[in-house]
Amino acid sequence: MGGRGDARGRFLSGSAAAGLCGAVRCLPADRLLALPSGGLRLWAHEHAVYQFPTRELVLWLQELIRGRRAIEIGAGNGWLGWHLGIPMTDSYQQSEHPDTMLYY
């Protein structure tokens, strides 16, 4: 198992943190946009990933939350909440109801 990172771009790996797949980095938007979009979209589809939190988004949300309590509702894989260091919740409807997965 790997370690957990922070919003400044360190890594997180393994599945211990909210069921995450493989090594994931919170990249700056320009680096994320430079990745081959076809392969990234296919990987995201296969792993039910609907967002890639950018470093800019995480830093902006940290400033917005600053010192207050927050929770990510509908967190899915939990990447955003994990990078923000806040609690997360999700219904896990896709994983608990295989018929639902057919729609995604």
N, CA, C and O atoms as a GROMACS GRO file, in nm:
protein
  416
    1MET      N    1   0.084  -0.119   0.000
    1MET     CA    2   0.000   0.000   0.000
    1MET      C    3   0.088   0.124   0.000
    1MET      O    4   0.193   0.129   0.064
    2GLY      N    5   0.043   0.222  -0.072
    2GLY     CA    6   0.116   0.347  -0.079
    2GLY      C    7   0.071   0.445   0.025
    2GLY      O    8  -0.008   0.412   0.114
    3GLY      N    9   0.121   0.566   0.013
    3GLY     CA   10   0.087   0.670   0.109
    3GLY      C   11  -0.022   0.761   0.058
    3GLY      O   12  -0.065   0.751  -0.056
    4ARG      N   13  -0.064   0.850   0.146
    4ARG     CA   14  -0.162   0.951   0.107
    4ARG      C   15  -0.090   1.082   0.088
    4ARG      O   16   0.010   1.110   0.154
    5GLY      N   17  -0.141   1.162  -0.002
    5GLY     CA   18  -0.077   1.289  -0.032
    5GLY      C   19  -0.159   1.405   0.020
    5GLY      O   20  -0.247   1.389   0.103
    6ASP      N   21  -0.129   1.522  -0.031
    6ASP     CA   22  -0.204   1.640   0.008
    6ASP      C   23  -0.240   1.719  -0.116
    6ASP      O   24  -0.211   1.677  -0.228
    7ALA      N   25  -0.304   1.833  -0.096
    7ALA     CA   26  -0.354   1.914  -0.208
    7ALA      C   27  -0.244   1.982  -0.286
    7ALA      O   28  -0.272   2.045  -0.388
    8ARG      N   29  -0.121   1.971  -0.244
    8ARG     CA   30  -0.012   2.035  -0.316
    8ARG      C   31   0.052   1.940  -0.416
    8ARG      O   32   0.164   1.966  -0.461
    9GLY      N   33  -0.016   1.830  -0.451
    9GLY     CA   34   0.031   1.748  -0.560
    9GLY      C   35   0.108   1.623  -0.522
    9GLY      O   36   0.164   1.558  -0.610
   10ARG      N   37   0.114   1.588  -0.395
   10ARG     CA   38   0.178   1.463  -0.359
   10ARG      C   39   0.092   1.348  -0.407
   10ARG      O   40  -0.020   1.369  -0.452
   11PHE      N   41   0.144   1.227  -0.398
   11PHE     CA   42   0.071   1.114  -0.452
   11PHE      C   43  -0.019   1.048  -0.349
   11PHE      O   44  -0.001   1.066  -0.228
   12LEU      N   45  -0.115   0.973  -0.400
   12LEU     CA   46  -0.187   0.881  -0.317
   12LEU      C   47  -0.200   0.755  -0.400
   12LEU      O   48  -0.224   0.763  -0.521
   13SER      N   49  -0.185   0.641  -0.338
   13SER     CA   50  -0.190   0.518  -0.415
   13SER      C   51  -0.256   0.408  -0.334
   13SER      O   52  -0.278   0.422  -0.214
   14GLY      N   53  -0.286   0.299  -0.401
   14GLY     CA   54  -0.354   0.189  -0.336
   14GLY      C   55  -0.502   0.215  -0.326
   14GLY      O   56  -0.552   0.314  -0.379
   15SER      N   57  -0.572   0.126  -0.258
   15SER     CA   58  -0.717   0.141  -0.249
   15SER      C   59  -0.763   0.172  -0.108
   15SER      O   60  -0.883   0.172  -0.082
   16ALA      N   61  -0.672   0.198  -0.017
   16ALA     CA   62  -0.711   0.222   0.121
   16ALA      C   63  -0.789   0.352   0.138
   16ALA      O   64  -0.877   0.360   0.223
   17ALA      N   65  -0.758   0.452   0.057
   17ALA     CA   66  -0.825   0.581   0.069
   17ALA      C   67  -0.947   0.585  -0.021
   17ALA      O   68  -0.936   0.618  -0.139
   18ALA      N   69  -1.062   0.551   0.032
   18ALA     CA   70  -1.191   0.563  -0.038
   18ALA      C   71  -1.199   0.482  -0.166
   18ALA      O   72  -1.266   0.523  -0.262
   19GLY      N   73  -1.134   0.367  -0.170
   19GLY     CA   74  -1.146   0.279  -0.286
   19GLY      C   75  -1.081   0.331  -0.412
   19GLY      O   76  -1.128   0.301  -0.522
   20LEU      N   77  -0.975   0.407  -0.400
   20LEU     CA   78  -0.911   0.465  -0.517
   20LEU      C   79  -0.829   0.360  -0.591
   20LEU      O   80  -0.775   0.268  -0.531
   21CYS      N   81  -0.821   0.376  -0.721
   21CYS     CA   82  -0.751   0.280  -0.807
   21CYS      C   83  -0.618   0.337  -0.851
   21CYS      O   84  -0.613   0.443  -0.912
   22GLY      N   85  -0.510   0.267  -0.821
   22GLY     CA   86  -0.380   0.305  -0.870
   22GLY      C   87  -0.328   0.435  -0.811
   22GLY      O   88  -0.384   0.486  -0.714
   23ALA      N   89  -0.224   0.486  -0.868
   23ALA     CA   90  -0.163   0.610  -0.821
   23ALA      C   91  -0.235   0.728  -0.886
   23ALA      O   92  -0.256   0.729  -1.007
   24VAL      N   93  -0.272   0.825  -0.807
   24VAL     CA   94  -0.345   0.942  -0.855
   24VAL      C   95  -0.278   1.067  -0.802
   24VAL      O   96  -0.242   1.074  -0.684
   25ARG      N   97  -0.261   1.163  -0.888
   25ARG     CA   98  -0.203   1.291  -0.845
   25ARG      C   99  -0.305   1.402  -0.866
   25ARG      O  100  -0.385   1.399  -0.960
   26CYS      N  101  -0.300   1.498  -0.779
   26CYS     CA  102  -0.379   1.619  -0.796
   26CYS      C  103  -0.291   1.713  -0.879
   26CYS      O  104  -0.205   1.783  -0.826
   27LEU      N  105  -0.315   1.712  -1.009
   27LEU     CA  106  -0.229   1.786  -1.101
   27LEU      C  107  -0.277   1.928  -1.124
   27LEU      O  108  -0.395   1.958  -1.109
   28PRO      N  109  -0.185   2.017  -1.162
   28PRO     CA  110  -0.228   2.148  -1.211
   28PRO      C  111  -0.310   2.128  -1.338
   28PRO      O  112  -0.286   2.033  -1.412
   29ALA      N  113  -0.405   2.215  -1.363
   29ALA     CA  114  -0.494   2.202  -1.477
   29ALA      C  115  -0.419   2.192  -1.609
   29ALA      O  116  -0.456   2.112  -1.695
   30ASP      N  117  -0.313   2.270  -1.626
   30ASP     CA  118  -0.241   2.266  -1.754
   30ASP      C  119  -0.176   2.130  -1.777
   30ASP      O  120  -0.170   2.085  -1.892
   31ARG      N  121  -0.127   2.065  -1.673
   31ARG     CA  122  -0.068   1.931  -1.689
   31ARG      C  123  -0.175   1.828  -1.718
   31ARG      O  124  -0.154   1.738  -1.799
   32LEU      N  125  -0.291   1.841  -1.654
   32LEU     CA  126  -0.401   1.748  -1.680
   32LEU      C  127  -0.448   1.762  -1.824
   32LEU      O  128  -0.474   1.661  -1.891
   33LEU      N  129  -0.459   1.885  -1.872
   33LEU     CA  130  -0.504   1.908  -2.009
   33LEU      C  131  -0.402   1.860  -2.113
   33LEU      O  132  -0.438   1.835  -2.228
   34ALA      N  133  -0.277   1.846  -2.073
   34ALA     CA  134  -0.173   1.800  -2.166
   34ALA      C  135  -0.173   1.648  -2.183
   34ALA      O  136  -0.108   1.596  -2.274
   35LEU      N  137  -0.244   1.576  -2.096
   35LEU     CA  138  -0.249   1.430  -2.108
   35LEU      C  139  -0.333   1.390  -2.228
   35LEU      O  140  -0.425   1.462  -2.266
   36PRO      N  141  -0.302   1.276  -2.290
   36PRO     CA  142  -0.382   1.229  -2.404
   36PRO      C  143  -0.528   1.206  -2.361
   36PRO      O  144  -0.554   1.122  -2.275
   37SER      N  145  -0.620   1.280  -2.419
   37SER     CA  146  -0.758   1.277  -2.372
   37SER      C  147  -0.827   1.144  -2.397
   37SER      O  148  -0.911   1.103  -2.317
   38GLY      N  149  -0.796   1.075  -2.505
   38GLY     CA  150  -0.862   0.947  -2.535
   38GLY      C  151  -0.835   0.843  -2.428
   38GLY      O  152  -0.927   0.780  -2.377
   39GLY      N  153  -0.708   0.825  -2.395
   39GLY     CA  154  -0.671   0.728  -2.292
   39GLY      C  155  -0.723   0.767  -2.155
   39GLY      O  156  -0.766   0.681  -2.077
   40LEU      N  157  -0.720   0.895  -2.125
   40LEU     CA  158  -0.769   0.943  -1.996
   40LEU      C  159  -0.920   0.920  -1.983
   40LEU      O  160  -0.968   0.877  -1.878
   41ARG      N  161  -0.993   0.949  -2.090
   41ARG     CA  162  -1.138   0.926  -2.088
   41ARG      C  163  -1.172   0.779  -2.073
   41ARG      O  164  -1.263   0.743  -1.998
   42LEU      N  165  -1.100   0.693  -2.142
   42LEU     CA  166  -1.125   0.550  -2.132
   42LEU      C  167  -1.097   0.501  -1.991
   42LEU      O  168  -1.176   0.427  -1.933
   43TRP      N  169  -0.983   0.542  -1.934
   43TRP     CA  170  -0.949   0.504  -1.796
   43TRP      C  171  -1.057   0.553  -1.700
   43TRP      O  172  -1.100   0.480  -1.611
   44ALA      N  173  -1.100   0.677  -1.717
   44ALA     CA  174  -1.202   0.734  -1.629
   44ALA      C  175  -1.333   0.655  -1.640
   44ALA      O  176  -1.397   0.627  -1.539
   45HIS      N  177  -1.371   0.620  -1.760
   45HIS     CA  178  -1.494   0.543  -1.779
   45HIS      C  179  -1.483   0.406  -1.712
   45HIS      O  180  -1.576   0.362  -1.644
   46GLU      N  181  -1.372   0.338  -1.729
   46GLU     CA  182  -1.353   0.206  -1.671
   46GLU      C  183  -1.352   0.208  -1.519
   46GLU      O  184  -1.386   0.108  -1.456
   47HIS      N  185  -1.314   0.320  -1.460
   47HIS     CA  186  -1.304   0.330  -1.314
   47HIS      C  187  -1.412   0.420  -1.252
   47HIS      O  188  -1.403   0.458  -1.136
   48ALA      N  189  -1.514   0.452  -1.330
   48ALA     CA  190  -1.625   0.535  -1.283
   48ALA      C  191  -1.574   0.666  -1.221
   48ALA      O  192  -1.616   0.704  -1.112
   49VAL      N  193  -1.485   0.732  -1.291
   49VAL     CA  194  -1.430   0.860  -1.246
   49VAL      C  195  -1.497   0.970  -1.328
   49VAL      O  196  -1.491   0.968  -1.451
   50TYR      N  197  -1.561   1.064  -1.260
   50TYR     CA  198  -1.636   1.170  -1.328
   50TYR      C  199  -1.574   1.307  -1.312
   50TYR      O  200  -1.624   1.406  -1.366
   51GLN      N  201  -1.465   1.314  -1.237
   51GLN     CA  202  -1.394   1.440  -1.222
   51GLN      C  203  -1.249   1.411  -1.189
   51GLN      O  204  -1.216   1.309  -1.129
   52PHE      N  205  -1.162   1.503  -1.228
   52PHE     CA  206  -1.022   1.499  -1.188
   52PHE      C  207  -0.996   1.629  -1.113
   52PHE      O  208  -0.985   1.735  -1.174
   53PRO      N  209  -0.987   1.621  -0.980
   53PRO     CA  210  -0.963   1.745  -0.905
   53PRO      C  211  -0.826   1.803  -0.943
   53PRO      O  212  -0.724   1.736  -0.930
   54THR      N  213  -0.826   1.925  -0.987
   54THR     CA  214  -0.701   1.993  -1.019
   54THR      C  215  -0.647   2.060  -0.893
   54THR      O  216  -0.719   2.084  -0.797
   55ARG      N  217  -0.519   2.089  -0.898
   55ARG     CA  218  -0.456   2.159  -0.785
   55ARG      C  219  -0.526   2.293  -0.762
   55ARG      O  220  -0.550   2.333  -0.648
   56GLU      N  221  -0.559   2.362  -0.871
   56GLU     CA  222  -0.624   2.492  -0.859
   56GLU      C  223  -0.761   2.480  -0.791
   56GLU      O  224  -0.795   2.562  -0.705
   57LEU      N  225  -0.839   2.378  -0.829
   57LEU     CA  226  -0.970   2.359  -0.768
   57LEU      C  227  -0.957   2.330  -0.619
   57LEU      O  228  -1.029   2.388  -0.537
   58VAL      N  229  -0.865   2.241  -0.584
   58VAL     CA  230  -0.846   2.206  -0.444
   58VAL      C  231  -0.802   2.326  -0.362
   58VAL      O  232  -0.854   2.349  -0.253
   59LEU      N  233  -0.707   2.402  -0.412
   59LEU     CA  234  -0.660   2.521  -0.339
   59LEU      C  235  -0.772   2.625  -0.325
   59LEU      O  236  -0.785   2.688  -0.220
   60TRP      N  237  -0.853   2.643  -0.431
   60TRP     CA  238  -0.965   2.737  -0.425
   60TRP      C  239  -1.067   2.693  -0.321
   60TRP      O  240  -1.114   2.774  -0.242
   61LEU      N  241  -1.100   2.565  -0.322
   61LEU     CA  242  -1.197   2.515  -0.223
   61LEU      C  243  -1.142   2.522  -0.082
   61LEU      O  244  -1.217   2.549   0.012
   62GLN      N  245  -1.013   2.497  -0.064
   62GLN     CA  246  -0.953   2.511   0.069
   62GLN      C  247  -0.968   2.653   0.121
   62GLN      O  248  -0.998   2.674   0.238
   63GLU      N  249  -0.946   2.751   0.034
   63GLU     CA  250  -0.964   2.891   0.073
   63GLU      C  251  -1.110   2.920   0.108
   63GLU      O  252  -1.138   2.992   0.204
   64LEU      N  253  -1.201   2.866   0.030
   64LEU     CA  254  -1.344   2.887   0.053
   64LEU      C  255  -1.388   2.826   0.186
   64LEU      O  256  -1.466   2.886   0.260
   65ILE      N  257  -1.339   2.707   0.215
   65ILE     CA  258  -1.377   2.636   0.337
   65ILE      C  259  -1.305   2.692   0.459
   65ILE      O  260  -1.360   2.691   0.569
   66ARG      N  261  -1.186   2.740   0.442
   66ARG     CA  262  -1.094   2.788   0.544
   66ARG      C  263  -1.148   2.789   0.687
   66ARG      O  264  -1.222   2.879   0.727
   67GLY      N  265  -1.110   2.686   0.764
   67GLY     CA  266  -1.143   2.682   0.906
   67GLY      C  267  -1.285   2.639   0.940
   67GLY      O  268  -1.317   2.622   1.057
   68ARG      N  269  -1.368   2.622   0.840
   68ARG     CA  270  -1.506   2.580   0.867
   68ARG      C  271  -1.519   2.430   0.846
   68ARG      O  272  -1.434   2.367   0.783
   69ARG      N  273  -1.626   2.374   0.899
   69ARG     CA  274  -1.653   2.233   0.878
   69ARG      C  275  -1.718   2.215   0.742
   69ARG      O  276  -1.799   2.297   0.699
   70ALA      N  277  -1.682   2.105   0.673
   70ALA     CA  278  -1.738   2.076   0.542
   70ALA      C  279  -1.745   1.926   0.524
   70ALA      O  280  -1.673   1.851   0.590
   71ILE      N  281  -1.833   1.882   0.435
   71ILE     CA  282  -1.845   1.742   0.399
   71ILE      C  283  -1.875   1.736   0.250
   71ILE      O  284  -1.950   1.818   0.197
   72GLU      N  285  -1.816   1.638   0.182
   72GLU     CA  286  -1.847   1.618   0.040
   72GLU      C  287  -1.958   1.514   0.030
   72GLU      O  288  -1.940   1.399   0.070
   73ILE      N  289  -2.072   1.556  -0.022
   73ILE     CA  290  -2.186   1.467  -0.041
   73ILE      C  291  -2.186   1.421  -0.186
   73ILE      O  292  -2.161   1.500  -0.276
   74GLY      N  293  -2.213   1.293  -0.208
   74GLY     CA  294  -2.206   1.238  -0.343
   74GLY      C  295  -2.060   1.226  -0.386
   74GLY      O  296  -2.026   1.254  -0.501
   75ALA      N  297  -1.975   1.184  -0.294
   75ALA     CA  298  -1.831   1.186  -0.315
   75ALA      C  299  -1.780   1.082  -0.414
   75ALA      O  300  -1.668   1.094  -0.463
   76GLY      N  301  -1.859   0.981  -0.444
   76GLY     CA  302  -1.812   0.879  -0.538
   76GLY      C  303  -1.684   0.816  -0.490
   76GLY      O  304  -1.680   0.755  -0.383
   77ASN      N  305  -1.578   0.830  -0.569
   77ASN     CA  306  -1.450   0.769  -0.532
   77ASN      C  307  -1.378   0.845  -0.422
   77ASN      O  308  -1.280   0.794  -0.367
   78GLY      N  309  -1.423   0.964  -0.388
   78GLY     CA  310  -1.370   1.038  -0.275
   78GLY      C  311  -1.244   1.118  -0.300
   78GLY      O  312  -1.183   1.167  -0.205
   79TRP      N  313  -1.202   1.133  -0.426
   79TRP     CA  314  -1.078   1.205  -0.452
   79TRP      C  315  -1.081   1.348  -0.404
   79TRP      O  316  -0.986   1.394  -0.340
   80LEU      N  317  -1.188   1.420  -0.434
   80LEU     CA  318  -1.192   1.561  -0.398
   80LEU      C  319  -1.189   1.579  -0.247
   80LEU      O  320  -1.107   1.655  -0.195
   81GLY      N  321  -1.277   1.509  -0.176
   81GLY     CA  322  -1.278   1.519  -0.030
   81GLY      C  323  -1.148   1.474   0.032
   81GLY      O  324  -1.103   1.531   0.132
   82TRP      N  325  -1.086   1.372  -0.028
   82TRP     CA  326  -0.959   1.323   0.024
   82TRP      C  327  -0.851   1.431   0.013
   82TRP      O  328  -0.776   1.454   0.107
   83HIS      N  329  -0.844   1.495  -0.103
   83HIS     CA  330  -0.746   1.601  -0.122
   83HIS      C  331  -0.775   1.722  -0.034
   83HIS      O  332  -0.683   1.795   0.005
   84LEU      N  333  -0.902   1.743  -0.002
   84LEU     CA  334  -0.938   1.855   0.085
   84LEU      C  335  -0.923   1.819   0.233
   84LEU      O  336  -0.919   1.908   0.318
   85GLY      N  337  -0.914   1.691   0.263
   85GLY     CA  338  -0.904   1.647   0.402
   85GLY      C  339  -1.035   1.660   0.477
   85GLY      O  340  -1.035   1.685   0.598
   86ILE      N  341  -1.148   1.644   0.406
   86ILE     CA  342  -1.279   1.656   0.471
   86ILE      C  343  -1.352   1.522   0.463
   86ILE      O  344  -1.318   1.438   0.379
   87PRO      N  345  -1.450   1.500   0.550
   87PRO     CA  346  -1.528   1.376   0.543
   87PRO      C  347  -1.607   1.369   0.412
   87PRO      O  348  -1.642   1.472   0.354
   88MET      N  349  -1.634   1.247   0.368
   88MET     CA  350  -1.704   1.225   0.242
   88MET      C  351  -1.816   1.124   0.264
   88MET      O  352  -1.807   1.039   0.353
   89THR      N  353  -1.919   1.134   0.184
   89THR     CA  354  -2.026   1.035   0.188
   89THR      C  355  -2.078   1.011   0.047
   89THR      O  356  -2.072   1.100  -0.038
   90ASP      N  357  -2.130   0.892   0.024
   90ASP     CA  358  -2.185   0.857  -0.106
   90ASP      C  359  -2.282   0.741  -0.085
   90ASP      O  360  -2.266   0.663   0.009
   91SER      N  361  -2.381   0.729  -0.172
   91SER     CA  362  -2.477   0.618  -0.160
   91SER      C  363  -2.421   0.488  -0.215
   91SER      O  364  -2.474   0.381  -0.185
   92TYR      N  365  -2.316   0.495  -0.294
   92TYR     CA  366  -2.256   0.378  -0.359
   92TYR      C  367  -2.358   0.299  -0.439
   92TYR      O  368  -2.348   0.177  -0.450
   93GLN      N  369  -2.454   0.370  -0.495
   93GLN     CA  370  -2.560   0.306  -0.571
   93GLN      C  371  -2.505   0.223  -0.687
   93GLN      O  372  -2.556   0.116  -0.716
   94GLN      N  373  -2.402   0.273  -0.752
   94GLN     CA  374  -2.346   0.199  -0.865
   94GLN      C  375  -2.285   0.067  -0.822
   94GLN      O  376  -2.302  -0.034  -0.890
   95SER      N  377  -2.214   0.066  -0.711
   95SER     CA  378  -2.148  -0.057  -0.671
   95SER      C  379  -2.243  -0.156  -0.604
   95SER      O  380  -2.221  -0.276  -0.609
   96GLU      N  381  -2.348  -0.106  -0.542
   96GLU     CA  382  -2.442  -0.194  -0.472
   96GLU      C  383  -2.554  -0.243  -0.561
   96GLU      O  384  -2.622  -0.340  -0.527
   97HIS      N  385  -2.576  -0.178  -0.674
   97HIS     CA  386  -2.683  -0.215  -0.765
   97HIS      C  387  -2.624  -0.232  -0.905
   97HIS      O  388  -2.617  -0.136  -0.982
   98PRO      N  389  -2.583  -0.355  -0.940
   98PRO     CA  390  -2.518  -0.378  -1.070
   98PRO      C  391  -2.600  -0.331  -1.189
   98PRO      O  392  -2.542  -0.290  -1.290
   99ASP      N  393  -2.733  -0.334  -1.180
   99ASP     CA  394  -2.815  -0.286  -1.291
   99ASP      C  395  -2.792  -0.138  -1.318
   99ASP      O  396  -2.795  -0.093  -1.432
  100THR      N  397  -2.768  -0.062  -1.212
  100THR     CA  398  -2.740   0.081  -1.226
  100THR      C  399  -2.610   0.103  -1.302
  100THR      O  400  -2.599   0.199  -1.379
  101MET      N  401  -2.513   0.016  -1.282
  101MET     CA  402  -2.384   0.031  -1.347
  101MET      C  403  -2.396   0.027  -1.499
  101MET      O  404  -2.312   0.084  -1.569
  102LEU      N  405  -2.497  -0.039  -1.550
  102LEU     CA  406  -2.516  -0.048  -1.695
  102LEU      C  407  -2.542   0.088  -1.759
  102LEU      O  408  -2.519   0.106  -1.878
  103TYR      N  409  -2.589   0.184  -1.680
  103TYR     CA  410  -2.618   0.317  -1.732
  103TYR      C  411  -2.495   0.406  -1.739
  103TYR      O  412  -2.500   0.515  -1.797
  104TYR      N  413  -2.386   0.363  -1.682
  104TYR     CA  414  -2.268   0.449  -1.674
  104TYR      C  415  -2.157   0.400  -1.763
  104TYR      O  416  -2.051   0.462  -1.768
   0.00000   0.00000   0.00000
